[in-house]
Amino acid sequence: MTALDVEAPTAAAPTYATRRDPSAPTAGGRVAVIAKALGTPLMPWQRYVADVALERHPDDPTRWRYPTVVVTVPRQSGKTTLVRAVAVERALSAPRRLIFATAQTGKDAGERWKDLVSRVEDSPLGPHVTVYRGAGAQALHLPNASQIRSFAPTPKSIHGYTPHLVIVDEAWAFDEAQGSDLMAAIRPAQITLPDRQLWIVSTAGTEESHLLKELVRDGRAAVQDPGATLAYFEWSAPEDRDTYDQTGWLFHPAIGHTIRLEDLAAEAAANTRANFERGFLNRWTTTTEPAFDLDAFAALAGQVPPASSVASHRLAVAFEVARDRSAATIHVAWVGDDGRTYARAHRSEVGVSWLVDELETIWTTVGPGELVCDDYGQNRPIVRELTKRGVTVRTLTPREWADAFGSLLAHIEDRTLVHDGSVNVRAAAEAAATRTLGTDGGLALSRKDSSAPIDALASLVVAVSRASHLYAAIPIF
């Protein structure tokens, strides 16, 4: 199916959205006027969000009905242009209003602010504003003494200020500690203002996106609560659609307005599955960027013979303890007569109390060509105990650890691996991250940077690599 085979809608329904109260006055119309003046007229989804999020409180029209607004949409939807118009409208609505905006880093916040300034300077407001561009003092001053400023997402960056509106862009980038620090800075700064409002906008996140994860959870619940003080809006791909099923892309709220299905097709081709899903389908992923091509790896799953059918001197048995000692995994791998490497998950269990006995049994009954693990902290107590029992364990150096990961990548690229499709390996692969090792730029799996334990993947990597070494060492007569 090509992009042209699918009819694009002119407006896409949200997955979750706080409902509009037609009886409530709103500043949404003013935001629409400002957006047009800035050269970015509102799309239907933006106008709906503005109308609902900027409803006045039914009991006190000096306050906003929703002090907190959360918007999660895919990339290229126009979230930044929406909050830009909201910021300018708020600054113009009354004198001496302070509007602060941030993003995933101080640099990103500064770039967003520069884009806003450029739009304002090119608009009818341009001749009437004053811009201060000094480092740490970036501010757009309007004729009514209101200001729009950027700030770095740090605990002390808005200390001493009382902003009427705070905008947080790309909230997915904040982990638990960063998110906690940011909210601890924002909420006290606004607490004395009855007409305060906090807008948080973002694409979907990863397992590390703790701040956004909580907001999404609370926001989805708030949609069903007529008394909620949080307005929530989400546009995301249907969960029952395949990533590359273009009928599942029609949810994108900018399709038919500023982008086409052909544009999404180009992004699908240029990005990894995880990046495309998170960025353009607004689906949550385990990590920001997979350590390797998960689709290509999954395609190598197949029938793996039992290890008992293989000559023991060909068997590489590798083990790995999870970084938090919550589990451990043993993998067996060997090179078959067809030249392909076969890998089977022998055992993966919660805890580690079972591991030494299991490995000793394998050593004494099977007599593998090699029992091996990477030389890292959580594996070392296992190695010491096995050594006491007379079991020989080969441990990998840091260079060999990186080479082992490179070996897996080569097997995937060359399609010379057959694995048993272990769900534990798949989960670990989705969580895995890499780091650059040494001066030559080699990549190795990084346990610390991975979003979850990767023992199932690490044991596979080591077993596959060492099986190749064992095969290469077989004498040829």
KEMIKOL-554664 format. One line per 5 residues: number of its first residue (from 1); their letters; for each residue x, y, z of C-alpha. Coordinates in pm, whole numbers, padded with zeros to 5 digits. Layout:
NUM = A = X Y Z; ...
END
This chain:
1 = MTALD = 00000 00000 00000; 00130 00347 -00083; 00046 00667 00096; -00183 00764 -00192; -00396 00454 -00133
6 = VEAPT = -00529 00599 00191; -00768 00890 00200; -00645 01149 00448; -00894 01311 00685; -00930 01684 00735
11 = AAAPT = -00954 01641 01112; -00861 01351 01337; -01046 01264 01656; -00839 01264 01975; -00766 00945 02164
16 = YATRR = -00840 01127 02491; -00969 01482 02532; -01131 01694 02799; -01472 01804 02674; -01565 02159 02592
21 = DPSAP = -01827 02328 02810; -02014 02546 02557; -02147 02767 02836; -01801 02860 02964; -01627 03171 02828
26 = TAGGR = -01289 03099 02674; -00982 03281 02548; -00947 03032 02264; -01076 03279 02008; -00812 03535 02103
31 = VAVIA = -00541 03268 02072; -00669 03192 01722; -00639 03560 01626; -00283 03576 01763; -00183 03255 01585
36 = KALGT = -00302 03398 01253; -00110 03719 01316; 00203 03513 01383; 00164 03338 01048; 00049 03001 01185
41 = PLMPW = -00334 02981 01181; -00469 02719 01416; -00560 02376 01284; -00887 02225 01414; -00713 02023 01685
46 = QRYVA = -00523 02329 01808; -00837 02541 01819; -01020 02271 02015; -00740 02250 02271; -00722 02628 02304
51 = DVALE = -01100 02660 02347; -01118 02395 02620; -00791 02464 02801; -00864 02836 02824; -01213 02812 02968
56 = RHPDD = -01275 03043 03260; -01375 02900 03598; -01756 02889 03628; -01749 03028 03983; -01474 03285 03935
61 = PTRWR = -01407 03424 03587; -01075 03572 03701; -00937 03216 03727; -00881 02945 03470; -01097 02637 03495
66 = YPTVV = -00790 02421 03435; -00472 02535 03617; -00284 02245 03449; -00301 02158 03081; -00132 01849 02933
71 = VTVPR = -00111 01798 02557; 00058 01493 02404; 00069 01474 02025; 00310 01332 01766; 00586 01529 01600
76 = QSGKT = 00492 01775 01327; 00149 01830 01482; 00207 02196 01565; 00228 02180 01943; 00503 02442 01954
81 = TLVRA = 00306 02684 01736; 00004 02636 01962; 00184 02719 02285; 00362 03007 02110; 00023 03168 02039
86 = VAVER = -00096 03091 02392; 00213 03260 02537; 00171 03575 02329; -00202 03597 02399; -00139 03563 02772
91 = ALSAP = 00127 03834 02763; -00110 04071 02584; -00417 03990 02795; -00314 04204 03094; -00019 04422 03198
96 = RRLIF = 00288 04288 03374; 00226 03925 03299; 00527 03694 03326; 00538 03397 03089; 00818 03143 03123
101 = ATAQT = 00892 02856 02884; 01139 02569 02896; 01220 02249 02708; 01433 01937 02754; 01750 02147 02798
106 = GKDAG = 01833 02513 02848; 01970 02524 02493; 01646 02381 02351; 01445 02629 02556; 01655 02911 02415
111 = ERWKD = 01600 02791 02058; 01222 02774 02112; 01230 03128 02252; 01428 03255 01951; 01169 03103 01717
116 = LVSRV = 00893 03280 01910; 01079 03612 01896; 01133 03575 01523; 00762 03517 01466; 00665 03814 01682
121 = EDSPL = 00917 04045 01515; 00777 03950 01173; 00419 04010 01286; 00225 04335 01332; 00351 04332 01692
126 = GPHVT = 00711 04357 01577; 00757 04736 01592; 00614 04748 01944; 00830 04492 02126; 01177 04504 02279
131 = VYRGA = 01401 04200 02275; 01686 04129 02518; 01911 03850 02393; 02183 03838 02657; 02282 03495 02788
136 = GAQAL = 02072 03412 03091; 01852 03718 03042; 01660 03641 02725; 01332 03829 02739; 01068 03960 02501
141 = HLPNA = 00914 04278 02646; 00571 04387 02524; 00430 04742 02540; 00213 04656 02845; 00526 04555 03045
146 = SQIRS = 00452 04184 03011; 00745 03954 02938; 00803 03620 02771; 01121 03451 02890; 01297 03117 02850
151 = FAPTP = 01448 02926 03140; 01665 02620 03186; 01484 02321 03342; 01676 02340 03670; 01553 02374 04031
156 = KSIHG = 01672 02734 04077; 01621 02884 03732; 01293 03064 03809; 01361 03125 04177; 01241 03473 04271
161 = YTPHL = 00993 03503 03983; 00613 03469 03987; 00508 03356 03639; 00141 03361 03543; 00203 03102 03271
166 = VIVDE = 00471 02833 03254; 00514 02616 02945; 00715 02292 02951; 00789 02152 02605; 00906 01793 02535
171 = AWAFD = 00838 01676 02889; 00921 01318 02785; 01291 01401 02828; 01271 01436 03208; 01344 01136 03428
176 = EAQGS = 01212 01097 03781; 01467 01321 03952; 01462 01589 03683; 01083 01594 03671; 01058 01622 04048
181 = DLMAA = 01308 01907 04056; 01129 02091 03777; 00787 02069 03941; 00940 02170 04274; 01065 02486 04104
186 = IRPAQ = 00747 02572 03912; 00463 02508 04156; 00586 02726 04447; 00667 03006 04202; 00303 03017 04086
191 = ITLPD = 00119 02936 04405; 00018 03294 04500; -00142 03367 04162; -00514 03285 04128; -00492 03302 03746
196 = RQLWI = -00189 03075 03714; -00161 02808 03450; 00093 02537 03367; 00103 02390 03015; 00296 02069 02955
201 = VSTAG = 00327 01951 02594; 00517 01653 02459; 00535 01354 02233; 00516 01013 02401; 00805 00900 02617
206 = TEESH = 01007 00600 02728; 01033 00403 03051; 01254 00683 03185; 00992 00956 03126; 00858 00950 03480
211 = LLKEL = 00715 01303 03487; 00519 01260 03165; 00410 00908 03256; 00239 01034 03571; 00078 01324 03387
216 = VRDGR = -00058 01092 03117; -00198 00857 03380; -00365 01144 03567; -00479 01310 03246; -00652 01003 03104
221 = AAVQD = -00839 00966 03432; -00928 01337 03439; -01105 01312 03103; -01379 01110 03278; -01400 01345 03578
226 = PGATL = -01625 01650 03528; -01470 01816 03833; -01109 01772 03722; -00875 02071 03731; -00642 01914 03474
231 = AYFEW = -00728 01944 03104; -00585 01656 02902; -00552 01601 02526; -00390 01310 02345; -00365 01209 01982
236 = SAPED = -00197 00869 01936; -00205 00580 01690; -00458 00300 01752; -00299 00026 01959; -00440 -00248 01735
241 = RDTYD = -00269 -00120 01419; 00069 -00233 01294; 00336 00036 01299; 00352 00055 00920; -00019 00019 00847
246 = QTGWL = -00089 00359 00696; -00456 00348 00789; -00328 00369 01145; -00157 00699 01068; -00480 00885 01001
251 = FHPAI = -00508 00979 01368; -00227 01236 01318; -00400 01571 01375; -00193 01759 01115; -00270 01518 00827
256 = GHTIR = -00462 01708 00562; -00345 02042 00700; 00031 02089 00720; 00157 01738 00638; 00060 01449 00410
261 = LEDLA = 00067 01075 00444; 00360 01080 00203; 00554 01282 00461; 00491 01019 00729; 00589 00744 00487
266 = AEAAA = 00922 00920 00433; 00975 00943 00810; 00889 00575 00852; 01157 00487 00599; 01418 00718 00753
271 = NTRAN = 01370 00624 01121; 01402 00312 01330; 01075 00152 01439; 01112 00285 01794; 01184 00640 01685
276 = FERGF = 00899 00640 01435; 00654 00494 01686; 00741 00738 01962; 00791 01046 01750; 00526 01014 01480
281 = LNRWT = 00271 00768 01617; 00291 00906 01972; 00331 00558 02120; 00535 00492 02429; 00853 00290 02380
286 = TTTEP = 01090 00120 02619; 01398 00316 02514; 01468 00622 02306; 01671 00430 02049; 01709 00052 02028
291 = AFDLD = 02058 -00090 02056; 02013 -00272 01724; 01753 -00350 01457; 01486 -00536 01654; 01287 -00629 01346
296 = AFAAL = 01589 -00787 01177; 01670 -00974 01499; 01312 -01100 01536; 01322 -01230 01179; 01605 -01467 01278
301 = AGQVP = 01391 -01662 01526; 01352 -02023 01418; 01385 -02389 01508; 01685 -02442 01736; 01787 -02807 01792
306 = PASSV = 01831 -02923 02151; 02182 -02863 02283; 02202 -03234 02369; 02225 -03309 01997; 02546 -03108 01963
311 = ASHRL = 02901 -03221 02042; 02978 -03076 02384; 03311 -02924 02279; 03117 -02689 02049; 02890 -02555 02323
316 = AVAFE = 02943 -02210 02469; 02745 -02168 02790; 02715 -01806 02902; 02545 -01656 03204; 02460 -01310 03328
321 = VARDR = 02323 -01177 03657; 02083 -00881 03633; 02227 -00554 03750; 01984 -00549 04048; 02024 -00924 04113
326 = SAATI = 01653 -00964 04043; 01714 -01246 03794; 01977 -01432 03595; 01990 -01603 03257; 02192 -01886 03101
331 = HVAWV = 02229 -01914 02723; 02379 -02197 02519; 02512 -02137 02168; 02703 -02329 01904; 02793 -02312 01536
336 = GDDGR = 02613 -02574 01330; 02742 -02771 01034; 02565 -02522 00808; 02786 -02241 00939; 02505 -02065 01123
341 = TYARA = 02516 -01994 01496; 02233 -02138 01702; 02136 -01991 02039; 01894 -02122 02297; 01785 -01972 02629
346 = HRSEV = 01865 -02258 02869; 01715 -02102 03180; 01602 -01759 03300; 01475 -01730 03656; 01395 -01478 03924
351 = GVSWL = 01675 -01431 04177; 02026 -01580 04165; 02025 -01847 04438; 01973 -02120 04177; 02247 -02011 03940
356 = VDELE = 02565 -02165 04085; 02413 -02510 04127; 02271 -02503 03775; 02603 -02400 03621; 02792 -02665 03821
361 = TIWTT = 02551 -02929 03695; 02602 -02819 03335; 02980 -02823 03381; 02993 -03169 03533; 02730 -03342 03317
366 = VGPGE = 02758 -03173 02978; 03123 -03072 02978; 03076 -02769 02748; 03358 -02627 02543; 03343 -02312 02750
371 = LVCDD = 03157 -02169 03047; 03183 -01793 03015; 03057 -01456 03136; 03151 -01093 03119; 03376 -00975 03401
376 = YGQNR = 03139 -00731 03570; 03037 -00675 03929; 02727 -00889 03969; 02882 -01186 03786; 03198 -01196 03998
381 = PIVRE = 03051 -01357 04313; 02915 -01636 04092; 03256 -01685 03931; 03427 -01699 04272; 03185 -01960 04404
386 = LTKRG = 03217 -02173 04090; 03595 -02155 04110; 03580 -02283 04469; 03384 -02580 04338; 03644 -02657 04075
391 = VTVRT = 03446 -02517 03782; 03645 -02324 03524; 03488 -01998 03407; 03628 -01780 03133; 03563 -01407 03184
396 = LTPRE = 03566 -01145 02913; 03782 -00836 02914; 03619 -00499 02835; 03754 -00524 02481; 03609 -00873 02441
401 = WADAF = 03277 -00751 02583; 03257 -00488 02308; 03371 -00739 02045; 03094 -00974 02156; 02829 -00712 02086
406 = GSLLA = 02990 -00641 01751; 02970 -01012 01677; 02596 -01012 01741; 02547 -00713 01509; 02742 -00894 01236
411 = HIEDR = 02532 -01209 01280; 02214 -01002 01248; 02336 -00820 00940; 02462 -01139 00774; 02156 -01341 00886
416 = TLVHD = 02383 -01612 01027; 02207 -01642 01362; 01914 -01865 01458; 01767 -01800 01803; 01469 -01946 01982
421 = GSVNV = 01263 -01625 02002; 01289 -01592 02380; 01046 -01328 02508; 01296 -01241 02781; 01559 -01161 02521
426 = RAAAE = 01313 -00947 02328; 01221 -00750 02641; 01587 -00700 02727; 01666 -00590 02371; 01392 -00328 02388
431 = AAATR = 01540 -00194 02713; 01907 -00214 02611; 02132 00087 02559; 02490 00104 02435; 02797 00308 02516
436 = TLGTD = 03114 00389 02329; 03411 00194 02459; 03771 00303 02423; 03927 00539 02173; 03832 00336 01866
441 = GGLAL = 03463 00409 01911; 03353 00047 01958; 03007 -00009 02102; 02923 -00225 02400; 02601 -00291 02587
446 = SRKDS = 02557 -00055 02882; 02382 -00202 03183; 02370 00133 03363; 02210 00320 03073; 01958 00048 02987
451 = SAPID = 01606 00113 03112; 01570 -00236 03263; 01794 -00537 03340; 01942 -00693 03024; 02072 -01024 03160
456 = ALASL = 01880 -01224 02896; 02037 -01026 02612; 02386 -01009 02764; 02408 -01386 02809; 02296 -01433 02448
461 = VVAVS = 02559 -01188 02323; 02840 -01364 02509; 02727 -01714 02413; 02701 -01627 02041; 03042 -01464 02037
466 = RASHL = 03222 -01744 02220; 03053 -02014 02009; 03221 -01862 01704; 03559 -01874 01880; 03509 -02237 01976
471 = YAAIP = 03416 -02328 01619; 03721 -02147 01482; 03941 -02346 01719; 03818 -02687 01600; 04114 -02867 01430
476 = IF = 04078 -02930 01058; 04221 -03264 00941
END
